[in-house]
Amino acid sequence: MSPPRRRLVGGLDLGGTKIQAVVLDGRRSVIGEAKSATPTTDGAQDVILALVSTMGSACADADVELGDLAGVGVGSPGAIDARRGIVTGARNLPGEGAPIKIAAGFRTLADTRAYVDNDVTVGVNAEYQLGAARRSKSLLGVWWGTGVGGGIVLHGEPWDGRGAAAELGHVVVRIGGAECTCGRRGCMEAYAGRGSMEIRARREHKKGRKTELFKIMEKRGRTRLTSGVWARALEHGDELAIELVDRALEALGAGVASAVNLLDPETVVIGGGLGTRLGEPYVERIREAMQPHLFVDDRPPRVALAELGDLGGAIGAALLVPPGSPGRKR
Ligand SMILES: [Zn+2]
């Protein structure tokens, strides 16, 4: 069966633990997907090889070839040079922040054009175009994961300010409060980011506090408290997990409501690793936690769970490929 002649694009979500790839057809439906572990060696080149090979697997799943793609979009953490397709300073990727030349890598290894942008930005855009906010003109994305990322769409256009807008995690919810991984104090992320929650959990555990968190982590062969580990601990009624998640929700309530007071968006979408893993019951908890801080409290925005789930990042990345891309001449 020969592949249909239609415009195909690839999307890659490059995360600290896994790489997710999708192939979208001309109607932006997922027709192939693949997943692999992010390399743990220390070479930036290994990341590029893994990206290309995972994209190749998604193409195989869709019964097409890499060369059939009009282009590949990549969502990545770290600082992005979108024009040159380079990622730097991503602390949780191999190479310890060394430049990862993604566009050049795809050109050389796959003869394919690649477009790179921030992982949260592309995930929020996917929810705006195809997911929970597709009927909204304005949107605040809240990506609750290792950190708390944000994304803003106003009048149907993404708002990135001078390049650093929507750093929602660093909205201050308590002056002189908890130390944030950014080095400042009182940021929402210092309470709600999974990274900060883990630091706090480890400290409490060391002090002798009882918790199932680290047992669950070890049983799953993990070295970090992943979203799945938190979810399981909550299901078990683990007291420390409940306490730290309650604290996170309280901070999210204040921080997200403050952003809503400023922007008044139609829709707030809750995504990110922890947000999508904990799901609707916790979206409801965020709604409740926001309420006391909303200035116009009788007309709250719609607060919705991200609809595209785990594939959202890769789908959003695929949308980076500009519509005019002709693809490789065959
Ligand atoms: Zn901070």
py3Dmol code that shows the C-alpha trace and the ligand (Angstrom):
import py3Dmol

protein = """\
ATOM      1  CA  MET A   1       0.000   0.000   0.000  1.00  0.00           C
ATOM      2  CA  SER A   2       1.607   3.270  -1.048  1.00  0.00           C
ATOM      3  CA  PRO A   3       1.327   6.224   1.331  1.00  0.00           C
ATOM      4  CA  PRO A   4      -1.361   8.720   0.404  1.00  0.00           C
ATOM      5  CA  ARG A   5      -0.056  11.836  -1.309  1.00  0.00           C
ATOM      6  CA  ARG A   6      -0.953  14.465   1.210  1.00  0.00           C
ATOM      7  CA  ARG A   7       0.924  16.869   3.408  1.00  0.00           C
ATOM      8  CA  LEU A   8       2.533  15.068   6.307  1.00  0.00           C
ATOM      9  CA  VAL A   9       4.376  16.675   9.198  1.00  0.00           C
ATOM     10  CA  GLY A  10       6.347  15.242  12.096  1.00  0.00           C
ATOM     11  CA  GLY A  11       6.406  16.380  15.694  1.00  0.00           C
ATOM     12  CA  LEU A  12       8.808  15.542  18.534  1.00  0.00           C
ATOM     13  CA  ASP A  13       8.485  16.233  22.225  1.00  0.00           C
ATOM     14  CA  LEU A  14      11.954  16.157  23.771  1.00  0.00           C
ATOM     15  CA  GLY A  15      11.696  15.605  27.510  1.00  0.00           C
ATOM     16  CA  GLY A  16      14.123  14.871  30.300  1.00  0.00           C
ATOM     17  CA  THR A  17      13.097  11.209  30.484  1.00  0.00           C
ATOM     18  CA  LYS A  18      11.413  10.413  27.175  1.00  0.00           C
ATOM     19  CA  ILE A  19      11.096  11.427  23.552  1.00  0.00           C
ATOM     20  CA  GLN A  20       7.651  11.234  21.971  1.00  0.00           C
ATOM     21  CA  ALA A  21       7.077  11.438  18.213  1.00  0.00           C
ATOM     22  CA  VAL A  22       3.954  11.786  16.064  1.00  0.00           C
ATOM     23  CA  VAL A  23       3.154  12.010  12.367  1.00  0.00           C
ATOM     24  CA  LEU A  24       0.179  14.206  11.461  1.00  0.00           C
ATOM     25  CA  ASP A  25      -1.692  14.030   8.181  1.00  0.00           C
ATOM     26  CA  GLY A  26      -3.128  16.979   6.259  1.00  0.00           C
ATOM     27  CA  ARG A  27      -6.144  17.076   8.597  1.00  0.00           C
ATOM     28  CA  ARG A  28      -3.828  17.220  11.607  1.00  0.00           C
ATOM     29  CA  SER A  29      -4.821  13.756  12.783  1.00  0.00           C
ATOM     30  CA  VAL A  30      -2.199  11.511  14.378  1.00  0.00           C
ATOM     31  CA  ILE A  31      -1.435   8.684  11.939  1.00  0.00           C
ATOM     32  CA  GLY A  32       1.716   7.376  13.594  1.00  0.00           C
ATOM     33  CA  GLU A  33       3.486   7.606  16.928  1.00  0.00           C
ATOM     34  CA  ALA A  34       6.577   6.342  18.717  1.00  0.00           C
ATOM     35  CA  LYS A  35       8.289   6.757  22.044  1.00  0.00           C
ATOM     36  CA  SER A  36      11.848   6.263  23.279  1.00  0.00           C
ATOM     37  CA  ALA A  37      13.926   6.984  26.363  1.00  0.00           C
ATOM     38  CA  THR A  38      15.978  10.178  26.332  1.00  0.00           C
ATOM     39  CA  PRO A  39      19.660   9.154  26.163  1.00  0.00           C
ATOM     40  CA  THR A  40      21.469   9.400  29.476  1.00  0.00           C
ATOM     41  CA  THR A  41      24.964   9.645  27.957  1.00  0.00           C
ATOM     42  CA  ASP A  42      26.621  13.031  27.923  1.00  0.00           C
ATOM     43  CA  GLY A  43      26.706  13.844  24.235  1.00  0.00           C
ATOM     44  CA  ALA A  44      24.421  16.330  22.525  1.00  0.00           C
ATOM     45  CA  GLN A  45      24.850  14.303  19.322  1.00  0.00           C
ATOM     46  CA  ASP A  46      23.199  11.306  21.014  1.00  0.00           C
ATOM     47  CA  VAL A  47      20.090  13.422  21.566  1.00  0.00           C
ATOM     48  CA  ILE A  48      19.948  14.262  17.873  1.00  0.00           C
ATOM     49  CA  LEU A  49      20.405  10.614  16.859  1.00  0.00           C
ATOM     50  CA  ALA A  50      17.621   9.617  19.261  1.00  0.00           C
ATOM     51  CA  LEU A  51      15.301  12.325  17.888  1.00  0.00           C
ATOM     52  CA  VAL A  52      15.879  11.246  14.293  1.00  0.00           C
ATOM     53  CA  SER A  53      15.455   7.562  15.080  1.00  0.00           C
ATOM     54  CA  THR A  54      12.264   8.092  17.128  1.00  0.00           C
ATOM     55  CA  MET A  55      10.848  10.202  14.298  1.00  0.00           C
ATOM     56  CA  GLY A  56      11.773   7.362  11.929  1.00  0.00           C
ATOM     57  CA  SER A  57       9.867   4.880  14.119  1.00  0.00           C
ATOM     58  CA  ALA A  58       6.764   7.096  14.102  1.00  0.00           C
ATOM     59  CA  CYS A  59       7.033   7.272  10.302  1.00  0.00           C
ATOM     60  CA  ALA A  60       7.258   3.482  10.135  1.00  0.00           C
ATOM     61  CA  ASP A  61       4.172   3.286  12.370  1.00  0.00           C
ATOM     62  CA  ALA A  62       2.381   5.559   9.868  1.00  0.00           C
ATOM     63  CA  ASP A  63       3.689   3.529   6.933  1.00  0.00           C
ATOM     64  CA  VAL A  64       5.551   6.501   5.452  1.00  0.00           C
ATOM     65  CA  GLU A  65       9.177   7.542   5.223  1.00  0.00           C
ATOM     66  CA  LEU A  66      11.065  10.373   6.888  1.00  0.00           C
ATOM     67  CA  GLY A  67      11.548  11.893   3.443  1.00  0.00           C
ATOM     68  CA  ASP A  68       7.769  12.124   2.978  1.00  0.00           C
ATOM     69  CA  LEU A  69       7.497  14.694   5.769  1.00  0.00           C
ATOM     70  CA  ALA A  70       7.131  18.377   4.882  1.00  0.00           C
ATOM     71  CA  GLY A  71       9.147  19.074   8.011  1.00  0.00           C
ATOM     72  CA  VAL A  72       9.609  18.150  11.645  1.00  0.00           C
ATOM     73  CA  GLY A  73       8.826  20.336  14.666  1.00  0.00           C
ATOM     74  CA  VAL A  74      10.597  19.835  17.969  1.00  0.00           C
ATOM     75  CA  GLY A  75       9.453  21.044  21.386  1.00  0.00           C
ATOM     76  CA  SER A  76      12.310  21.239  23.865  1.00  0.00           C
ATOM     77  CA  PRO A  77      13.155  22.553  27.317  1.00  0.00           C
ATOM     78  CA  GLY A  78      16.011  25.032  27.703  1.00  0.00           C
ATOM     79  CA  ALA A  79      16.805  28.230  25.836  1.00  0.00           C
ATOM     80  CA  ILE A  80      15.712  28.054  22.210  1.00  0.00           C
ATOM     81  CA  ASP A  81      17.308  29.738  19.237  1.00  0.00           C
ATOM     82  CA  ALA A  82      14.358  29.163  16.913  1.00  0.00           C
ATOM     83  CA  ARG A  83      16.006  30.792  13.902  1.00  0.00           C
ATOM     84  CA  ARG A  84      18.987  28.424  13.938  1.00  0.00           C
ATOM     85  CA  GLY A  85      17.176  25.487  15.509  1.00  0.00           C
ATOM     86  CA  ILE A  86      19.515  25.180  18.472  1.00  0.00           C
ATOM     87  CA  VAL A  87      18.738  24.335  22.104  1.00  0.00           C
ATOM     88  CA  THR A  88      21.065  25.380  24.917  1.00  0.00           C
ATOM     89  CA  GLY A  89      21.041  25.339  28.683  1.00  0.00           C
ATOM     90  CA  ALA A  90      18.609  22.460  29.126  1.00  0.00           C
ATOM     91  CA  ARG A  91      19.907  21.153  32.435  1.00  0.00           C
ATOM     92  CA  ASN A  92      17.956  17.897  32.340  1.00  0.00           C
ATOM     93  CA  LEU A  93      19.176  16.864  28.881  1.00  0.00           C
ATOM     94  CA  PRO A  94      22.477  15.119  28.068  1.00  0.00           C
ATOM     95  CA  GLY A  95      25.433  17.398  27.415  1.00  0.00           C
ATOM     96  CA  GLU A  96      24.759  19.465  30.539  1.00  0.00           C
ATOM     97  CA  GLY A  97      23.461  22.467  28.684  1.00  0.00           C
ATOM     98  CA  ALA A  98      25.862  22.262  25.705  1.00  0.00           C
ATOM     99  CA  PRO A  99      24.251  23.442  22.422  1.00  0.00           C
ATOM    100  CA  ILE A 100      22.130  20.779  20.715  1.00  0.00           C
ATOM    101  CA  LYS A 101      22.024  21.671  17.029  1.00  0.00           C
ATOM    102  CA  ILE A 102      18.718  20.075  16.144  1.00  0.00           C
ATOM    103  CA  ALA A 103      17.977  21.729  12.777  1.00  0.00           C
ATOM    104  CA  ALA A 104      21.492  21.052  11.474  1.00  0.00           C
ATOM    105  CA  GLY A 105      21.249  17.456  12.717  1.00  0.00           C
ATOM    106  CA  PHE A 106      18.000  16.777  10.867  1.00  0.00           C
ATOM    107  CA  ARG A 107      19.378  18.378   7.725  1.00  0.00           C
ATOM    108  CA  THR A 108      22.484  16.189   7.767  1.00  0.00           C
ATOM    109  CA  LEU A 109      21.037  12.916   9.014  1.00  0.00           C
ATOM    110  CA  ALA A 110      17.569  12.943   7.459  1.00  0.00           C
ATOM    111  CA  ASP A 111      17.624  15.642   4.766  1.00  0.00           C
ATOM    112  CA  THR A 112      14.608  17.129   6.544  1.00  0.00           C
ATOM    113  CA  ARG A 113      13.839  20.634   7.793  1.00  0.00           C
ATOM    114  CA  ALA A 114      13.362  20.935  11.545  1.00  0.00           C
ATOM    115  CA  TYR A 115      11.754  23.764  13.535  1.00  0.00           C
ATOM    116  CA  VAL A 116      12.373  24.158  17.245  1.00  0.00           C
ATOM    117  CA  ASP A 117      10.453  25.942  19.981  1.00  0.00           C
ATOM    118  CA  ASN A 118       9.863  25.793  23.721  1.00  0.00           C
ATOM    119  CA  ASP A 119       8.074  22.632  24.882  1.00  0.00           C
ATOM    120  CA  VAL A 120       5.453  24.469  26.951  1.00  0.00           C
ATOM    121  CA  THR A 121       4.745  27.003  24.199  1.00  0.00           C
ATOM    122  CA  VAL A 122       4.040  24.263  21.646  1.00  0.00           C
ATOM    123  CA  GLY A 123       1.936  22.255  24.111  1.00  0.00           C
ATOM    124  CA  VAL A 124      -0.220  25.276  24.924  1.00  0.00           C
ATOM    125  CA  ASN A 125      -0.559  26.107  21.232  1.00  0.00           C
ATOM    126  CA  ALA A 126      -1.750  22.554  20.514  1.00  0.00           C
ATOM    127  CA  GLU A 127      -4.499  22.935  23.132  1.00  0.00           C
ATOM    128  CA  TYR A 128      -5.417  26.289  21.593  1.00  0.00           C
ATOM    129  CA  GLN A 129      -5.600  24.972  18.030  1.00  0.00           C
ATOM    130  CA  LEU A 130      -6.893  21.438  18.539  1.00  0.00           C
ATOM    131  CA  GLY A 131      -7.612  20.813  22.212  1.00  0.00           C
ATOM    132  CA  ALA A 132      -9.423  22.167  25.257  1.00  0.00           C
ATOM    133  CA  ALA A 133      -9.241  25.840  24.185  1.00  0.00           C
ATOM    134  CA  ARG A 134     -10.012  25.449  20.479  1.00  0.00           C
ATOM    135  CA  ARG A 135     -13.167  27.540  20.808  1.00  0.00           C
ATOM    136  CA  SER A 136     -11.500  30.287  22.868  1.00  0.00           C
ATOM    137  CA  LYS A 137      -9.964  33.559  21.690  1.00  0.00           C
ATOM    138  CA  SER A 138      -7.867  33.958  24.810  1.00  0.00           C
ATOM    139  CA  LEU A 139      -6.107  31.349  26.884  1.00  0.00           C
ATOM    140  CA  LEU A 140      -3.811  30.923  29.831  1.00  0.00           C
ATOM    141  CA  GLY A 141      -1.960  27.600  29.790  1.00  0.00           C
ATOM    142  CA  VAL A 142      -0.715  26.280  33.128  1.00  0.00           C
ATOM    143  CA  TRP A 143       1.830  23.489  32.603  1.00  0.00           C
ATOM    144  CA  TRP A 144       2.206  21.800  35.968  1.00  0.00           C
ATOM    145  CA  GLY A 145       5.249  19.534  35.901  1.00  0.00           C
ATOM    146  CA  THR A 146       8.845  19.668  37.145  1.00  0.00           C
ATOM    147  CA  GLY A 147       8.376  23.414  37.059  1.00  0.00           C
ATOM    148  CA  VAL A 148       5.238  25.405  36.383  1.00  0.00           C
ATOM    149  CA  GLY A 149       5.335  26.708  32.824  1.00  0.00           C
ATOM    150  CA  GLY A 150       2.852  29.024  31.230  1.00  0.00           C
ATOM    151  CA  GLY A 151       1.548  30.051  27.858  1.00  0.00           C
ATOM    152  CA  ILE A 152      -0.624  32.981  26.836  1.00  0.00           C
ATOM    153  CA  VAL A 153      -2.821  33.435  23.763  1.00  0.00           C
ATOM    154  CA  LEU A 154      -4.593  36.803  23.342  1.00  0.00           C
ATOM    155  CA  HIS A 155      -6.943  37.677  20.457  1.00  0.00           C
ATOM    156  CA  GLY A 156      -5.933  34.410  18.858  1.00  0.00           C
ATOM    157  CA  GLU A 157      -2.232  35.265  18.910  1.00  0.00           C
ATOM    158  CA  PRO A 158       0.449  33.799  21.170  1.00  0.00           C
ATOM    159  CA  TRP A 159       1.892  36.454  23.493  1.00  0.00           C
ATOM    160  CA  ASP A 160       5.558  36.001  24.291  1.00  0.00           C
ATOM    161  CA  GLY A 161       6.347  39.559  25.245  1.00  0.00           C
ATOM    162  CA  ARG A 162       9.984  40.279  24.489  1.00  0.00           C
ATOM    163  CA  GLY A 163      10.635  36.556  24.538  1.00  0.00           C
ATOM    164  CA  ALA A 164      10.173  35.821  28.227  1.00  0.00           C
ATOM    165  CA  ALA A 165       6.437  36.180  28.864  1.00  0.00           C
ATOM    166  CA  ALA A 166       4.269  33.655  30.663  1.00  0.00           C
ATOM    167  CA  GLU A 167       6.868  32.618  33.250  1.00  0.00           C
ATOM    168  CA  LEU A 168       3.927  31.723  35.395  1.00  0.00           C
ATOM    169  CA  GLY A 169       5.972  29.581  37.797  1.00  0.00           C
ATOM    170  CA  HIS A 170       7.882  32.637  38.966  1.00  0.00           C
ATOM    171  CA  VAL A 171       4.846  34.705  39.863  1.00  0.00           C
ATOM    172  CA  VAL A 172       5.376  35.479  43.540  1.00  0.00           C
ATOM    173  CA  VAL A 173       2.781  33.965  45.839  1.00  0.00           C
ATOM    174  CA  ARG A 174       4.597  34.751  49.102  1.00  0.00           C
ATOM    175  CA  ILE A 175       7.075  37.555  49.707  1.00  0.00           C
ATOM    176  CA  GLY A 176      10.228  36.149  51.304  1.00  0.00           C
ATOM    177  CA  GLY A 177       8.737  32.668  50.968  1.00  0.00           C
ATOM    178  CA  ALA A 178      10.231  29.304  50.045  1.00  0.00           C
ATOM    179  CA  GLU A 179      13.428  29.182  48.034  1.00  0.00           C
ATOM    180  CA  CYS A 180      12.826  28.599  44.328  1.00  0.00           C
ATOM    181  CA  THR A 181      15.102  26.645  41.983  1.00  0.00           C
ATOM    182  CA  CYS A 182      15.569  29.980  40.139  1.00  0.00           C
ATOM    183  CA  GLY A 183      17.369  31.347  43.201  1.00  0.00           C
ATOM    184  CA  ARG A 184      14.593  33.765  44.190  1.00  0.00           C
ATOM    185  CA  ARG A 185      12.042  33.393  46.954  1.00  0.00           C
ATOM    186  CA  GLY A 186       8.319  32.862  47.168  1.00  0.00           C
ATOM    187  CA  CYS A 187       7.721  31.869  43.523  1.00  0.00           C
ATOM    188  CA  MET A 188       4.664  29.717  42.843  1.00  0.00           C
ATOM    189  CA  GLU A 189       7.025  27.039  41.475  1.00  0.00           C
ATOM    190  CA  ALA A 190       8.848  26.882  44.829  1.00  0.00           C
ATOM    191  CA  TYR A 191       5.636  25.338  46.206  1.00  0.00           C
ATOM    192  CA  ALA A 192       3.993  23.750  43.185  1.00  0.00           C
ATOM    193  CA  GLY A 193       6.821  22.583  40.917  1.00  0.00           C
ATOM    194  CA  ARG A 194       7.380  18.826  41.068  1.00  0.00           C
ATOM    195  CA  GLY A 195      11.128  19.525  41.401  1.00  0.00           C
ATOM    196  CA  SER A 196      10.609  21.701  44.485  1.00  0.00           C
ATOM    197  CA  MET A 197       8.059  19.271  45.902  1.00  0.00           C
ATOM    198  CA  GLU A 198      10.650  16.497  45.609  1.00  0.00           C
ATOM    199  CA  ILE A 199      13.352  18.559  47.349  1.00  0.00           C
ATOM    200  CA  ARG A 200      10.925  19.196  50.198  1.00  0.00           C
ATOM    201  CA  ALA A 201       9.851  15.543  50.352  1.00  0.00           C
ATOM    202  CA  ARG A 202      13.468  14.364  50.523  1.00  0.00           C
ATOM    203  CA  ARG A 203      14.214  16.818  53.319  1.00  0.00           C
ATOM    204  CA  GLU A 204      11.181  15.709  55.347  1.00  0.00           C
ATOM    205  CA  HIS A 205      11.991  12.039  54.718  1.00  0.00           C
ATOM    206  CA  LYS A 206      15.567  12.573  55.906  1.00  0.00           C
ATOM    207  CA  LYS A 207      14.241  14.160  59.074  1.00  0.00           C
ATOM    208  CA  GLY A 208      12.457  10.876  59.740  1.00  0.00           C
ATOM    209  CA  ARG A 209       9.025  11.678  58.372  1.00  0.00           C
ATOM    210  CA  LYS A 210       7.169   8.532  57.242  1.00  0.00           C
ATOM    211  CA  THR A 211       6.214   8.358  53.564  1.00  0.00           C
ATOM    212  CA  GLU A 212       5.581   5.805  50.842  1.00  0.00           C
ATOM    213  CA  LEU A 213       6.890   8.166  48.140  1.00  0.00           C
ATOM    214  CA  PHE A 214      10.436   6.806  47.956  1.00  0.00           C
ATOM    215  CA  LYS A 215       9.373   3.181  48.269  1.00  0.00           C
ATOM    216  CA  ILE A 216       7.034   3.609  45.317  1.00  0.00           C
ATOM    217  CA  MET A 217       9.817   5.351  43.411  1.00  0.00           C
ATOM    218  CA  GLU A 218      12.244   2.483  43.994  1.00  0.00           C
ATOM    219  CA  LYS A 219       9.666  -0.170  43.204  1.00  0.00           C
ATOM    220  CA  ARG A 220       9.155   1.499  39.830  1.00  0.00           C
ATOM    221  CA  GLY A 221      12.899   1.616  39.193  1.00  0.00           C
ATOM    222  CA  ARG A 222      12.920   5.416  39.230  1.00  0.00           C
ATOM    223  CA  THR A 223      15.424   7.801  40.721  1.00  0.00           C
ATOM    224  CA  ARG A 224      13.040  10.783  40.761  1.00  0.00           C
ATOM    225  CA  LEU A 225       9.557  11.353  42.096  1.00  0.00           C
ATOM    226  CA  THR A 226       7.726  11.207  38.780  1.00  0.00           C
ATOM    227  CA  SER A 227       4.103  12.255  38.326  1.00  0.00           C
ATOM    228  CA  GLY A 228       3.129   8.576  38.421  1.00  0.00           C
ATOM    229  CA  VAL A 229       4.855   8.157  41.787  1.00  0.00           C
ATOM    230  CA  TRP A 230       2.976  11.147  43.240  1.00  0.00           C
ATOM    231  CA  ALA A 231      -0.324   9.865  41.850  1.00  0.00           C
ATOM    232  CA  ARG A 232       0.180   6.432  43.399  1.00  0.00           C
ATOM    233  CA  ALA A 233       1.182   7.879  46.773  1.00  0.00           C
ATOM    234  CA  LEU A 234      -1.981   9.999  46.763  1.00  0.00           C
ATOM    235  CA  GLU A 235      -4.084   6.928  45.974  1.00  0.00           C
ATOM    236  CA  HIS A 236      -2.451   5.204  48.960  1.00  0.00           C
ATOM    237  CA  GLY A 237      -3.397   8.155  51.167  1.00  0.00           C
ATOM    238  CA  ASP A 238       0.258   8.955  51.905  1.00  0.00           C
ATOM    239  CA  GLU A 239       0.217  11.830  54.394  1.00  0.00           C
ATOM    240  CA  LEU A 240       3.349  13.627  53.238  1.00  0.00           C
ATOM    241  CA  ALA A 241       2.279  13.398  49.590  1.00  0.00           C
ATOM    242  CA  ILE A 242      -1.168  14.756  50.432  1.00  0.00           C
ATOM    243  CA  GLU A 243       0.336  17.589  52.469  1.00  0.00           C
ATOM    244  CA  LEU A 244       2.778  18.631  49.722  1.00  0.00           C
ATOM    245  CA  VAL A 245       0.150  18.421  46.972  1.00  0.00           C
ATOM    246  CA  ASP A 246      -2.265  20.485  49.118  1.00  0.00           C
ATOM    247  CA  ARG A 247       0.485  23.074  49.502  1.00  0.00           C
ATOM    248  CA  ALA A 248       1.064  23.019  45.739  1.00  0.00           C
ATOM    249  CA  LEU A 249      -2.645  23.491  45.040  1.00  0.00           C
ATOM    250  CA  GLU A 250      -2.830  26.436  47.405  1.00  0.00           C
ATOM    251  CA  ALA A 251       0.080  28.122  45.594  1.00  0.00           C
ATOM    252  CA  LEU A 252      -1.427  27.318  42.171  1.00  0.00           C
ATOM    253  CA  GLY A 253      -4.712  28.827  43.290  1.00  0.00           C
ATOM    254  CA  ALA A 254      -3.080  32.121  44.270  1.00  0.00           C
ATOM    255  CA  GLY A 255      -0.693  32.282  41.311  1.00  0.00           C
ATOM    256  CA  VAL A 256      -3.145  31.304  38.577  1.00  0.00           C
ATOM    257  CA  ALA A 257      -5.886  33.533  39.984  1.00  0.00           C
ATOM    258  CA  SER A 258      -3.443  36.469  40.033  1.00  0.00           C
ATOM    259  CA  ALA A 259      -2.626  35.852  36.365  1.00  0.00           C
ATOM    260  CA  VAL A 260      -6.359  35.648  35.618  1.00  0.00           C
ATOM    261  CA  ASN A 261      -6.935  38.957  37.435  1.00  0.00           C
ATOM    262  CA  LEU A 262      -4.350  40.480  35.086  1.00  0.00           C
ATOM    263  CA  LEU A 263      -5.353  38.883  31.769  1.00  0.00           C
ATOM    264  CA  ASP A 264      -9.015  37.850  32.159  1.00  0.00           C
ATOM    265  CA  PRO A 265      -8.730  34.958  29.673  1.00  0.00           C
ATOM    266  CA  GLU A 266     -11.721  32.947  28.475  1.00  0.00           C
ATOM    267  CA  THR A 267     -10.075  29.628  29.271  1.00  0.00           C
ATOM    268  CA  VAL A 268      -7.384  28.335  31.607  1.00  0.00           C
ATOM    269  CA  VAL A 269      -5.957  24.987  30.476  1.00  0.00           C
ATOM    270  CA  ILE A 270      -4.211  22.788  33.031  1.00  0.00           C
ATOM    271  CA  GLY A 271      -1.554  20.580  31.424  1.00  0.00           C
ATOM    272  CA  GLY A 272       1.977  19.380  32.112  1.00  0.00           C
ATOM    273  CA  GLY A 273       3.144  16.042  33.486  1.00  0.00           C
ATOM    274  CA  LEU A 274       1.587  16.326  36.920  1.00  0.00           C
ATOM    275  CA  GLY A 275      -1.504  18.199  35.713  1.00  0.00           C
ATOM    276  CA  THR A 276      -2.438  15.595  33.099  1.00  0.00           C
ATOM    277  CA  ARG A 277      -1.499  12.673  35.375  1.00  0.00           C
ATOM    278  CA  LEU A 278      -3.630  13.851  38.311  1.00  0.00           C
ATOM    279  CA  GLY A 279      -6.452  14.843  35.971  1.00  0.00           C
ATOM    280  CA  GLU A 280      -9.919  16.288  36.461  1.00  0.00           C
ATOM    281  CA  PRO A 281     -10.303  15.864  40.252  1.00  0.00           C
ATOM    282  CA  TYR A 282      -7.247  18.063  40.725  1.00  0.00           C
ATOM    283  CA  VAL A 283      -8.367  20.562  38.085  1.00  0.00           C
ATOM    284  CA  GLU A 284     -11.457  20.949  40.255  1.00  0.00           C
ATOM    285  CA  ARG A 285      -9.206  21.494  43.278  1.00  0.00           C
ATOM    286  CA  ILE A 286      -7.303  24.208  41.360  1.00  0.00           C
ATOM    287  CA  ARG A 287     -10.644  25.862  40.471  1.00  0.00           C
ATOM    288  CA  GLU A 288     -11.587  25.889  44.149  1.00  0.00           C
ATOM    289  CA  ALA A 289      -8.170  27.166  45.220  1.00  0.00           C
ATOM    290  CA  MET A 290      -8.376  30.026  42.698  1.00  0.00           C
ATOM    291  CA  GLN A 291     -11.816  31.206  43.784  1.00  0.00           C
ATOM    292  CA  PRO A 292     -10.908  33.217  46.914  1.00  0.00           C
ATOM    293  CA  HIS A 293      -8.256  35.142  44.955  1.00  0.00           C
ATOM    294  CA  LEU A 294     -10.365  36.072  41.927  1.00  0.00           C
ATOM    295  CA  PHE A 295     -11.167  39.770  41.887  1.00  0.00           C
ATOM    296  CA  VAL A 296     -14.265  39.261  39.698  1.00  0.00           C
ATOM    297  CA  ASP A 297     -15.335  36.142  41.529  1.00  0.00           C
ATOM    298  CA  ASP A 298     -18.806  35.694  40.055  1.00  0.00           C
ATOM    299  CA  ARG A 299     -17.473  35.239  36.524  1.00  0.00           C
ATOM    300  CA  PRO A 300     -14.488  32.870  36.707  1.00  0.00           C
ATOM    301  CA  PRO A 301     -12.859  31.693  33.466  1.00  0.00           C
ATOM    302  CA  ARG A 302     -13.428  28.157  32.248  1.00  0.00           C
ATOM    303  CA  VAL A 303     -10.710  25.969  33.803  1.00  0.00           C
ATOM    304  CA  ALA A 304     -10.205  22.838  31.716  1.00  0.00           C
ATOM    305  CA  LEU A 305      -7.882  19.866  31.688  1.00  0.00           C
ATOM    306  CA  ALA A 306      -5.606  19.626  28.617  1.00  0.00           C
ATOM    307  CA  GLU A 307      -7.362  17.347  26.117  1.00  0.00           C
ATOM    308  CA  LEU A 308      -4.479  16.090  24.018  1.00  0.00           C
ATOM    309  CA  GLY A 309      -2.854  14.377  26.990  1.00  0.00           C
ATOM    310  CA  ASP A 310       0.541  12.835  26.662  1.00  0.00           C
ATOM    311  CA  LEU A 311       0.797  13.422  22.903  1.00  0.00           C
ATOM    312  CA  GLY A 312      -0.002  17.143  23.159  1.00  0.00           C
ATOM    313  CA  GLY A 313       3.632  18.241  23.184  1.00  0.00           C
ATOM    314  CA  ALA A 314       4.525  16.267  20.062  1.00  0.00           C
ATOM    315  CA  ILE A 315       1.331  17.347  18.264  1.00  0.00           C
ATOM    316  CA  GLY A 316       2.045  20.987  19.131  1.00  0.00           C
ATOM    317  CA  ALA A 317       5.605  20.598  17.870  1.00  0.00           C
ATOM    318  CA  ALA A 318       4.298  19.261  14.540  1.00  0.00           C
ATOM    319  CA  LEU A 319       2.230  22.455  14.199  1.00  0.00           C
ATOM    320  CA  LEU A 320       5.521  24.409  14.103  1.00  0.00           C
ATOM    321  CA  VAL A 321       6.111  23.280  10.514  1.00  0.00           C
ATOM    322  CA  PRO A 322       4.980  26.261   8.426  1.00  0.00           C
ATOM    323  CA  PRO A 323       2.050  25.561   6.066  1.00  0.00           C
ATOM    324  CA  GLY A 324       4.068  26.572   3.007  1.00  0.00           C
ATOM    325  CA  SER A 325       6.742  23.894   3.480  1.00  0.00           C
ATOM    326  CA  PRO A 326       6.874  21.849   0.321  1.00  0.00           C
ATOM    327  CA  GLY A 327       8.814  18.978   1.857  1.00  0.00           C
ATOM    328  CA  ARG A 328      11.676  17.222   0.188  1.00  0.00           C
ATOM    329  CA  LYS A 329      11.605  17.103  -3.571  1.00  0.00           C
ATOM    330  CA  ARG A 330      11.421  13.490  -4.570  1.00  0.00           C
TER     331      ARG A 330
END
"""
ligand_1 = """\
1
ZN
Zn 11.435 31.205 40.788
"""
view = py3Dmol.view(width=600, height=400)
view.addModel(protein, "pdb")
view.setStyle({"model": 0}, {"cartoon": {"style": "trace"}})
view.addModel(ligand_1, "xyz")
view.setStyle({"model": 1}, {"stick": {}})
view.zoomTo()
view.show()
